[in-house]
Amino acid sequence: MEINPPYGYKAIAPLDKKTRLKAATGALPEFAGKTNVVPLTLGESMLASLDYPVAFARNGETGPYVLVAVMGLEPTENLFVSAENEWTPGIYMPAYIRRYPFCVTRPAPGTAQPGTPSLVCVEKEWISEDGKTNFDDAGNPTPEWTAISNFINEYEGDIDRTRELCSIFADMRMLEPFQFNGTIGDKNMSLGGMHRIDVKRLEFLNTNEIRNLFKRGGLATLYLHLASLNRFSRLLSLKTERIVRAGQVNGSAS
């Protein structure tokens, strides 16, 4: 059975009661500082929108839409992670990063029987014969693992609700592509591949569509998303600071 690791993970293995793991160090996963978008869920959208632009993205032309936090203006940068791989204090950290090194995944299509349940997995490099299991001698989960397991399960449930809402937005043709453009000194900055709510479509929604969005948290999400787009100016300012510190340009952002 083949298991595909989610983005940012190298190789994962199913977790069981006998799996021994290294002690947590508190360090950020390596991928956190090397990506400019991180998946979000509905439950995070309020906190995330206070710090980042929240947008929609998709894999290719036909892939499903996902809700994301935009954290950089270039593909391999996160403006909220320092050169020492430390998260900016006071800035919301998405659950996608906080769950590491654990994740929940399904076997790759065609590699398992239909109905095969999802699996709780761990990054393989965290497995160590000298480590500790997440269960005591009686087979009961430790308090630490109980807290982590609850967090993972809640996160997975929120992922399903988020996917459903993104699908509804797409079916209602409410998403339009957009691109951010800015300048830093004499350097042009541009970031595309994103989608946003088409405000013009809102006035054409019927009563049933509005009621459906309200029940699923869609109205709150779309307004948080639209308001958060002003945070691109924050990304431009942070990018300017990095470039100026590196001595690459003089000037202001606009």
N, C-alpha and C positions, 0 to 999 in steps of 0.2 A: 504494500500500500504506500503510495507516494503522498507526501504532505508538503504543500508549497508554503514556504514562510511568507508572512506579510512583509510589506515594505519596511526596510531598515534592519530586518532580522537576517542573520547569515544562514544558519541552519538550525532547525528546531526538532525536538523530539517529544513524544507524548510523556506526560507527567503521571507517575503512579506513586503508590505509597512507599515504594522502595527506593525511589529516586533520591539520591543524595546531592545537595546543592551547596555551592560556595556561599559564604556569608555575604550579605548585601553590603556594598561599599558606599552607596549613596551617590555614586558618580553617574552622570548622564550617559545614556547610550550614545555610541559613536555617531549614529545617524542624526541625532537631534540638531547638531550644529551644521549639518551638510544638506539640509533641505529647506526650501523656502515655503512649503505648504505642509500642513499637518492636518489629518482628518479630525473632524469635530462631530459631536452628537448634539441633539436638541437640548439635552440637559446642561450642556456647557455653553450654549450660544450666548446667554446673557453675560456671563463672566468674560468669555472670550471677546465679545464685541466691545468691551471696555478698553481692551488693549490692542486688538488687531483688526484689520479689515477681515470680515467674514464673507466668503464668496462660495460659489459653486464651481466644481471642476468635474471633468469626466476623462476617462481613458479612451482616446480616439474619438471618432465621430459617432459611434453607436453605443459606447459603453454607458453604464448607469451614472447618473450624477451623484456626487458626494459633497457634503458640506465641509469646507476647509477653512482653517485660519491661515492667512497669508503673513509670513514672517520675514520675508526678504524680497528684494527686487531682482535678484539673480538666482538661477536654479539651484546652486549649491551653497547658498548662504542662509543663515538664520541670524538676523540682526539682534536677537535676544539671547544669543549664546556667545560668550566671550572666547578669546583666543585660548584661554585656559580650560575651555569646555565647561564653563559655569553658567547657570541660568541667571538672568537678570532678576535680582530680588524684587519682590512686589508685583511681578508680572505673572499672570495666570499660565500654568503649565497644563497643556491638554492631557486628557486621560490616556490618549494613545501612547504618549511618552511615559507617563507615570506607571503604566501597567508593566513596562519592560522589567525583567526578561520574560514575562509570561505573556501568553496570548491564547486565543481560542481560534481554532481553524478546522476546516473540513478537508477530507481527502480530496486530491485533485480529481476532476471529472474522469470517469472511466477507470479509476484505479481501486474502487471499492464497491461493495454491494449497495444498491439503492437503499436509502434509509439509514445509512451508517451515521451514527451520532457525531456531533462535533466533539473535538478533543481539546482539553486543556494541555497546552504545550509549554516548553521552556527552551530558551536559547541553549544549544548544546554546550557551548563553552562555559556555561554556568554549572554543568554537571561535574561532580568530583567525588571520587571514592572516599576522600577525606572529609567530605561535607556532611551535612545533617539532613535528615528527612523532614517532611512537613507533618509527620504523624508520630505519636508516641508509641510506646511498646504495646499498648492495648489496641492500636489501630485507629485511635481518635485523632482528629486534626488538632494541631497546636493552635493556641489563640492567635498567633501571628498569621498562620495560614488561613484560619477562618476569616479574618479581616480581609486578607488579600483575595480569597475566593469569593467573598460577598461583593467586593469591589469589581472583580472581573465579571461576575454574573450580571450585576447591575449595568455595567458598561455594555455588555453584549446585548442586553435587552434594549438599551437606548440606541444602539447601532441599528437594530431592526426597525425601530420607530422612525429613525432618521432616514433610512433608506426608503421607507414607505412614503414619507412626506416628500422627499426629493422626487420620487416617481410621480406623485400627484402633481407637483409643480410642473414637471415635464409634460405630463398628459394634458394639463391645462394650457400648455404652450406659454408659460409665464417666464421662462428663462431666455435671456438674450446674451450673446457673447459681448464682452467688453475688454478694453485694454487700458492700462494705466500708463500715462506719459508724464514725465517730469524732467527737469534739468538740474544739474549740479555744476555750477560754474558754466563751462562751455561743453559739458558732457551731457548727452541726452540719455535718459533712462526710460526703458519701456518694458512692460510686463503684460503679456497676453495669456491666452489659454484659459481665461476665466469666464464665468457667466454670472449674471445678476438678475434680479427680478425686474421684469419689464413693467415699469410703473403704469404705462398706458393701458396694460391689460387689466389692471385692477378695476377700472370703471366699467368693464364689460362682464365682470363675473356676476353670475346669477345668484339668487338667494341660497339655493342648495349648495353651490360651490363655496360660497362664503361660510355657510354653516359647517360644511365638511372641513374646511381649513381651520375654523375656530376650534372644533372638537379635537383636532389633531395637533394643536399648537402651531399651526401654520401662520396665522396672522401675526402672532407675537414674533415668530422667527423671521418673517419677511421684513418686519419693521426694524427689528434689531439689526438684521443684515444690511438694510439700506442705510441706517444711521452709521453703521460701522465703516462704511466705505470712506468716510472722512478720515479714518485712521491711516490712509495711504500717505497723508502729509507727515505723519509721525515716522513712517518707514523711510520717507525721503530725508527727513532730518537726521535719523540715525545713520543712514547710508552716507550722508554728507560728513558726519562726524568721523566715520571710519576712513573715508577717503582723505579728508584733511589730515587726520593723524598719520596716515601713510605717506603724506606729502605728495599725493598724486594730483591735487587740484586746489586752487584757491577760489573762494567765492561762496555764494549762498545757493540754497535750493529753492526751486519754484515749480 
